Amino acid sequence: MAMGRKTLGLTTTAWLVIAGIGLGQAPAKKDELAPAELRKAMTKAHEIRARISKLEEQGARGAAEQEFQKLVVGCRESFPEIEAAVGGKARYARFTLNSRGGGFDAVRFNVPTAGRTYQLFWSLAIPGSIKTQNIELISIIEVGGDAMGFTYPEVKEDVTIPGLNLPEPNWWSHYRLYGRKLQAGREYLLWFDFKTDQPLPIYLRLRIEPIETTEPPHTPALQTARRTFQEVLEKLNARYDADSKAARRKYLGELEGAGKAIAKKNAASRTQLVAEADRANLGDSAASDPRGFRIIRAEIGVGDRWNDVTTQARGFVRGNRLKVASPEYDFQPDAAYGVEKTLIIVYAVDGKPGVYTAPADRNVDLPPPVVTTPAKK
């Protein structure tokens, strides 16, 4: 797909003109800066980023980061707003970043008050070749909080997105938060630092997914009711476990009796009975059949803060394997928010025990592959 520099420039310019049509101007807000003041502030933000990239001393770097964050947060009312929506409700919105100059720009968004924490998944689509792209750095700031970071992005070129009339060439990128979560009811700034002081047409989509639910009010009456409910629930769970184990033992006894009645030569029928016993044992780790891969216990946490995630881990087992990407987000609730956690899994393979221990943000693939030593010739 060859395209000359002049043709590419005309295409991008035409797209840029179209991108500005229909966006309109929102009424001036109380704290919104005048265009000249905003350009001056954006130029300073760009200069601070360039200075930070050259600083090696940690104290000087930290001071520069604080200066940068204070400046950008102070300009937030002048940045365009984008909706952060849950699941399939998230839609691409069209912007022209750096249209007011300065080599720096941002968009802002608010997290819904429903729920307590959210994971952020956001995508951008930009016309033009990725080889000549103008973005130097992208990051995120929580208003009134700390700076945050993203995972290494997924990048694709010349994509087609339903509903968007993207010219070619174009490139698309997808990010998620690294080790942090969005807080309900908080405001965030997604900022862009540019290599050159040129406008950038862009499509952005912000998808959020709830991780933890809202905590109930901490009133004495509610705490008493909650404690009573938990006590009753624990008794019911204990009774259910006892009844289910008793029913399982009775069923296994009947299977064993049927097995003794089958002649040894009838191997097919015996195999069916063994398979049925294996299926019955899946719900009870204490009495489970030793063959295959079994999760005995799984916990995630750090220090003295741990959560039992055995049931969740067993739910991910498919075909005698446990494969989970980033279990830190899949195994909830979070026992230690904002702290690096460890995942511990005690398991058995054909009755032989094993222990898996690793940081909770790593992909899990168990049981580990069997290493065989080549036979000596």
N, C-alpha and C positions, 0 to 999 in steps of 0.2 A: 504494500500500500504506500506508494511513493507520493510525496507531496512536497513541493518546493517551499522554501522559506517564505517567499512573498505570499503564496497561496495560503499557507498556514497562518500567517499573520492576518490576512484579510478575514479568514474563517473565524479566528479567535476574536478579532475585533467586532465582527458582525454578531457573534454570539454574546459578546459583552454588552453591546447595545441592546440586544433583545432582552438580556437578563435584567436590565434596569427598567424595562417597561412594565408598568402595572404594579411595581412594588409600593409606590406611594410614599408619602412622608407622614410619619406619626406625629401627633401634636407634641410640641416641645414640652419636656418634663422639667420639673422644678430644678433638678440637679444636672440636667443635660448641658454639656459645654457648647459654646459657640464653635463653629467650624474651625476658625483660626486657632482657638485654644486647644481644641481636640487634636488638631494636626501637630501642634507643638508638643502635647503630651505623648502622642503616639511616636513622634520622632525620638523623644527622650526614652520611652520604653524600649525602642529598637536599639538605641545607643547603650542602654544598660545591659541588654542581652548580649551585645557584642563585647562589652567589658567583662561580663561574667564568664564568658567562654575563654577568656585569657587569664583569669585569676586562678592561682594555685593554692594560696593560703586560705585555709578553711574559714577563719574569722572574717576576712575581707569578703569572701564569697557569700557567706551567710548574711552579712550586712547589705550587700548589693541585692541579694534575693529579697530581703525585707523591703528595701527601697522600691524595687520593681513591683512587688505585690501590692504595696500601699498605693502606688501610682495607678496601677491598672484597676484595682477595686474602686478607687476614687472616681474613675471614669465610667463605671458600669452602666449608669443611666443613659449614656450616649451610645451604647452598643445595641445592635438589633437583637431581638429576642426570638428564640426558637423553642418549639414545644418538645418536651421530653415525654413520650407516650409509652404505654405498656404494650408489649407484644405486637400484634398485627396492626395496631392503631398508629404506629410510628410511620410517618411519611417524610419524603424528601422535601426540603424547603430550599428555595433558590436565593442566593445572596451574591453581592459583589463586594468582596473584602478589599480593604485598603483603598476604597473609592475616595476617601478624604485625604489620603496620603500619609506619609510618615514611616512607611515600611513596617507597620504593626497594626493589628486589628484583633477584634474578639467578638464573640456572640455570647449571650447569656441565656440561662434557662433555670427554671425552678422545678424542684422535685415535689410531687404531690404529698400532701400531709398524711394520706392513708398509708399505713405500713410504717416500718421503722428504718429499714435499710434497703437499698436497691443496688443491683449491679448495672453498670452502664455498658451498652454496646452501641458504638456509633460509627457511621460510615460517611465517606466523602467521595464525590465524583467530580472530576475536573477535566475540562477540555484541554487538548494539547498533549504533546509528548512528555512522558515522565522524565525523559533525559534532559529536558529543558525546564522542568518544573521550578517554581519560584519560592517554594516553602522551605525555610531554613529550620524551623522548629515549631512543634505543636505541643501544648500542654494544657493543664486544667488547674483552676484555683477555686477553692471553696471560700465564698465570701464570709469573712469572720472566722475562717479556719486556716488550715495549712495548704501548701501546694501539694498536688498529687501527680501521679504519673500513669502512663499507659503501657500495656504489654507491647511487644514487638508486633508491628502491623502485618496484616495480610494484604498483599498488593496484587492487582490484576490490571491488564492493559486492554483497551478497546472492548469495553463491556457494553452490553445492551441492558438497560433497566426499563422495565415496563412503565409507561407513563412519562418517561423523560426523553426528550429529543436531543440526545447527546451526539455532538459531532465526532468524527474520527479524525485524528487519533484522540484518545482520552485515556484516563487512568482512574482507578478506583482503589480505595483503601479502607480497611476495617480495623477498629481498635476496641479494646476493653480496658477497664481499670486494672492496675497492678496492685494487688495486696490491700486495696481499700474498697470502701463501699460508700455510695451516696446516702446521705441522711435525709429522712422525710422532712419536708417543709423548708429545706435550705436552698440557697441560690448559689449557682456555680457559673464560672466564666471559662469558656473554651477559647484559648488565645492562639494566635498565629503570628510568628515572626518571619519576615520575608527577606529574601536575598537582595532584591531590588525594589525600589519604590514604584511598583506598578500595580494597577488594579487586578484582582483575581476573581473571575467568575467561578462559582462553586455551588454544588448541591450538597446539603448536609441532612443527615437523618440521625436522630437520637432515640434509641430504644432502651427502655429500662425494664428490669425484671425484679419484682419484690423478692427479698430473701428472708426477712424476719417480719413478723406481724407486730402491730402496735401493742405496747404493754398497757394493761388496764390501769386505771388510777389506783394509787397506793393509799386507800382509805382503810381504817380498821375493820369496818363492816365487810368490805369486799375481800380483804385478806382472810377474814374468818370464814366467809363463804367459800373462798377458793381452797382453803386448807381442808375444809369439810368435804368438798367435792373430790379433791385429790385422794383423801383417805378412803372414801367410798370406792373411787375408781381403782385404787390399788387392791382393795379387797376383791372387787369383781374380777380384776385381771388375774389375781392369785387363784381364785376359784375356777376361772376359765382354764388356766394352765393346768391345774390339777385334774379337772374333768377331761380335758383333751388328752393329757398323758395317760389317764386311766383308760380312755377309749382306745387310744393307740396301742397300749399294752395288750388289751383284750383282743384287738384285731390281729396283732402280730402273733399272739398265742394261737388264734384260730388258723392263721396261715401256716404256723409251724406244725400244727396238728395235721393240716391237709398235706403238708410236705412229707410227713412221715408215712402217710398212706400211699404215697406215690412210689412206685418201684424205681430203683436207681437207674434202670435202663431207660426210663422215660425222661430223658434229659431236657427235652423241650418244655415239658410242663413244669419241671423243677426250676428252669431258668425264668419262666414267667412268674412263678411265685416269689423268687428272689427279687426280681425287678419290682414287683408290687410292694414287697417289704421295703425296698429302697425308697420308693415314692412315699410310703407312709412315714418313714423315718426323717424325711426332709424337714418336717416341722419341729423336730425335737433334737437339738444338737447333743443333748446328754445321752440320748439313746440311738444316735444316728448310725447307720451302716458305715463302716470305715472306708469303703471304696470310693475313689474319685476325690474331687477337691471339695473341702468343707471349710467354712469360716466358723471358727469357734468363738472368737470375740474380736471386736474392732473398736478402737477408741481414738479420738482426735482431741488434741489440746496441748497445753504447755504448763509447766510448773505444777501447781495444785489445782488447775482448772482443766477438767477433762469431761468429755461427753461420750456416752456409750452409743456408737453408731452401728452396732452389730446388725440390727434388722435392716438398716438402709444399705449396708455393704452387701448383705445376702441378696437383696433385691436387684443388685447389679450383676449377679453371677449369671452367665449365659454359657451353656455348653461346657461346664466344668472350668470356666475361666472368669476372672474378675478383671474387667478393663474399665477404668474410670479416668477421665481427663479432669485435672484440677479438682480433686476431692474436697479441697477447702471450701468450694462453693456448692458442691453437691451434697455434702453431709452437714446438715443443719440440725439444731441451732448452733450458733457460733459460741464456743466456750470462752474465747479470749479475743474479742474484736480488736482488729488493728495490730495484732501480735502474730509473728510467725509461729505456726503450730506444727506439731508432729503427728503423723498418722501411724498407729501401731495396729497390726492385724496378726492375730494368732490363728493359724490355719493348720489343716492336715491334708496330706495327699496320700491316698491309699493307706490311711492310718498312721502315716509318719508325720510328726509335728514339724511346724516351721513358724518362724516369726519374721514379719516384714516391718521395718522401721525406716521412715524417710520423711523429709519435709512434706507438709500437706499440700503444697502447690505443685508437686510432681505428678506426672501421669502414673497410674498404677496398672500393672499387668502381672497377674498372679494366676497359677503358680509360676515360679521362675523356670526358664527352660532347663531341661536336663542336659548337662554337659557330659558328653561321652569321650572316653579316651580311645584313640585308634588302637586297634589290636597290633601287637608287635609281630613283625614278620619273622 
